[in-house]
């Protein structure tokens, strides 16, 4: 975050759009991030903007697709997702269900 702050201070004519997947944050984490970005010392030029991917209007970019988990599964039996729903679900997986590769 400090690198982001330093860059935004040097590049005061540019706007930095920090895009997050809000469903991957707890309400406390989200609030801490919002507070950090609104802090005048961290973001004196007010050129860092926080954008939640889940709140974006994808409009013409939104499309549906079947999530085929393996080649043997019939496409008609696979769940139908939109891009925004897929990412919202992806980052909302509880820790107990996350596969950790070691």
The 8 nearest C-alpha neighbors of each residue, nearest first, counted from 0:
[[1, 3, 2, 4, 5, 41, 35, 36],
 [0, 2, 4, 3, 5, 41, 6, 7],
 [3, 1, 5, 0, 4, 6, 7, 8],
 [4, 2, 0, 6, 1, 5, 7, 15],
 [3, 5, 1, 7, 2, 6, 41, 8],
 [6, 4, 2, 8, 7, 3, 1, 9],
 [5, 7, 9, 3, 8, 4, 10, 2],
 [6, 8, 10, 4, 5, 9, 11, 3],
 [7, 9, 5, 6, 11, 10, 4, 44],
 [10, 8, 6, 7, 11, 5, 12, 4],
 [11, 9, 7, 12, 8, 13, 6, 14],
 [10, 12, 8, 13, 9, 7, 44, 46],
 [13, 11, 10, 14, 46, 44, 7, 9],
 [14, 12, 11, 10, 15, 46, 7, 47],
 [13, 15, 46, 47, 16, 12, 48, 11],
 [16, 14, 47, 46, 48, 17, 13, 7],
 [15, 17, 48, 47, 18, 49, 14, 50],
 [16, 18, 49, 48, 50, 15, 19, 47],
 [19, 17, 50, 51, 16, 49, 52, 20],
 [20, 18, 51, 21, 52, 50, 17, 49],
 [19, 21, 52, 22, 51, 23, 53, 18],
 [22, 20, 23, 51, 24, 19, 53, 52],
 [21, 23, 24, 20, 91, 87, 90, 53],
 [24, 22, 90, 21, 91, 20, 25, 87],
 [25, 23, 21, 22, 28, 29, 26, 20],
 [24, 26, 28, 27, 29, 23, 22, 21],
 [25, 27, 29, 28, 30, 24, 31, 21],
 [28, 26, 30, 25, 29, 31, 24, 32],
 [29, 27, 31, 25, 30, 26, 24, 32],
 [28, 30, 26, 32, 27, 31, 24, 25],
 [29, 31, 33, 27, 32, 28, 34, 26],
 [32, 30, 28, 34, 29, 33, 35, 27],
 [31, 33, 35, 29, 34, 30, 28, 36],
 [32, 34, 30, 36, 35, 31, 37, 29],
 [35, 33, 31, 37, 32, 36, 30, 38],
 [34, 36, 32, 38, 33, 37, 31, 41],
 [37, 35, 33, 38, 34, 42, 32, 41],
 [36, 38, 34, 35, 33, 39, 42, 45],
 [37, 39, 35, 41, 36, 40, 42, 34],
 [40, 38, 43, 42, 41, 37, 45, 44],
 [39, 41, 43, 38, 42, 37, 4, 35],
 [42, 40, 38, 39, 4, 43, 36, 35],
 [41, 43, 39, 45, 44, 40, 38, 36],
 [44, 42, 39, 40, 45, 41, 8, 38],
 [45, 43, 46, 42, 11, 8, 7, 39],
 [46, 44, 42, 43, 47, 37, 39, 48],
 [45, 47, 14, 44, 15, 48, 7, 13],
 [48, 46, 15, 45, 16, 14, 42, 36],
 [47, 49, 16, 17, 15, 46, 50, 14],
 [48, 50, 17, 16, 18, 51, 47, 33],
 [51, 49, 18, 17, 19, 52, 48, 16],
 [50, 52, 19, 53, 54, 21, 20, 18],
 [51, 53, 20, 55, 54, 19, 18, 50],
 [54, 52, 51, 55, 20, 83, 21, 87],
 [53, 55, 51, 52, 56, 50, 21, 57],
 [56, 54, 52, 53, 57, 51, 50, 83],
 [57, 55, 58, 54, 53, 61, 52, 60],
 [56, 58, 60, 61, 55, 59, 83, 82],
 [59, 57, 56, 60, 61, 55, 62, 83],
 [58, 60, 61, 57, 62, 56, 82, 63],
 [61, 59, 57, 58, 62, 82, 56, 83],
 [62, 60, 57, 59, 58, 82, 81, 63],
 [63, 61, 81, 82, 60, 64, 59, 80],
 [62, 64, 81, 80, 79, 82, 61, 65],
 [63, 65, 80, 79, 81, 66, 62, 82],
 [66, 64, 79, 78, 77, 67, 80, 74],
 [65, 67, 77, 78, 68, 64, 79, 80],
 [68, 66, 69, 77, 65, 74, 72, 70],
 [67, 69, 66, 70, 72, 77, 71, 65],
 [68, 70, 71, 67, 72, 73, 66, 74],
 [69, 71, 72, 67, 68, 73, 74, 66],
 [72, 70, 69, 73, 68, 67, 74, 76],
 [73, 71, 70, 69, 74, 67, 76, 68],
 [74, 72, 75, 76, 71, 77, 70, 67],
 [73, 75, 77, 76, 72, 67, 65, 66],
 [74, 76, 73, 77, 78, 65, 72, 79],
 [77, 75, 74, 73, 78, 72, 67, 65],
 [76, 78, 74, 75, 67, 66, 65, 79],
 [79, 77, 65, 66, 80, 76, 67, 75],
 [78, 80, 65, 64, 66, 77, 63, 81],
 [81, 79, 63, 64, 85, 65, 84, 78],
 [80, 82, 63, 84, 62, 83, 85, 64],
 [81, 83, 85, 84, 61, 62, 80, 86],
 [82, 84, 86, 85, 81, 87, 53, 61],
 [85, 83, 87, 81, 86, 82, 88, 80],
 [86, 84, 82, 88, 83, 87, 80, 89],
 [87, 85, 89, 88, 83, 84, 90, 82],
 [86, 88, 84, 85, 89, 90, 83, 22],
 [89, 87, 91, 85, 86, 90, 84, 92],
 [90, 88, 86, 91, 87, 92, 85, 84],
 [89, 91, 23, 88, 87, 92, 22, 86],
 [92, 90, 88, 89, 23, 22, 93, 87],
 [91, 93, 90, 89, 94, 96, 88, 97],
 [94, 92, 95, 96, 91, 97, 90, 89],
 [95, 93, 97, 96, 92, 98, 91, 99],
 [94, 96, 93, 97, 92, 98, 99, 91],
 [97, 95, 94, 93, 98, 92, 99, 91],
 [98, 96, 94, 95, 99, 92, 93, 100],
 [97, 99, 96, 100, 95, 94, 101, 92],
 [98, 100, 97, 101, 96, 94, 95, 93],
 [101, 99, 98, 97, 96, 94, 95, 92],
 [100, 99, 98, 97, 96, 94, 95, 93]]
